[in-house]
Amino acid sequence: MGIVYEAFDEKLERRIALKCAKSGFHKRLPPEVRHASDISHPNVCRIFEIHTANTARGEVEFLTMEFLEGGNAGRASGSWTVVPGAVRSRSLYRFCEGVAAAHRRDVIHGT
């Protein structure tokens, strides 16, 4: 649904993440942000703002969000077999806590 880039906010002097909607998903980004920005949980990254940039290809919507160290969960899932069971269990538990917090606010990721 989106592409995420690391960036630096010069006004606030901090690293942030920029999430741009992939082609075909530009209409789905604002509702996701409106709902997800209401979630406050340590296992869910904070969303700061939504922006629209005018480009040669038309409008591009993107949001600014908290930058978190780490990899891509989707890409990392294939390497879970080499992670010790206790670490894997704690990580999955934290992930599920974050998803549950989103669901309590009626946010379903990617919809």
Steps between C-alpha positions, in 0.01 A plus 500: 500500500788739566870562468687623807810722493727621775522880517615778731266773626724807509250710696459246780854361457403134504490198275157421363347254257310610189235262369384558144203323352585254223332544165133406526482558876500881512136516609556256789780684678300786663240275671781277631675802648190652651422178683853389580600840638258432789699196616735552791689183585872425551488233227344728236698778334362851541361680196569873490338653190367437151617708205431537129777588256436613144732321258532466122299177532226661707431517870690266731375449852744413775510499874767571754539254781729389778823343376567165662825306470466154359423315186200430287270254676373360171849424372622376837224243541684255274796492740299430818619139507851614604373717788501328843152395611486729807600808297256410226219455755568840666514675164179344378329579831597868472384506139163351601462756779543779245251343259251455785536869592424592139200267488361656819495830308334328199818528291579207276845546345492531123126565472 
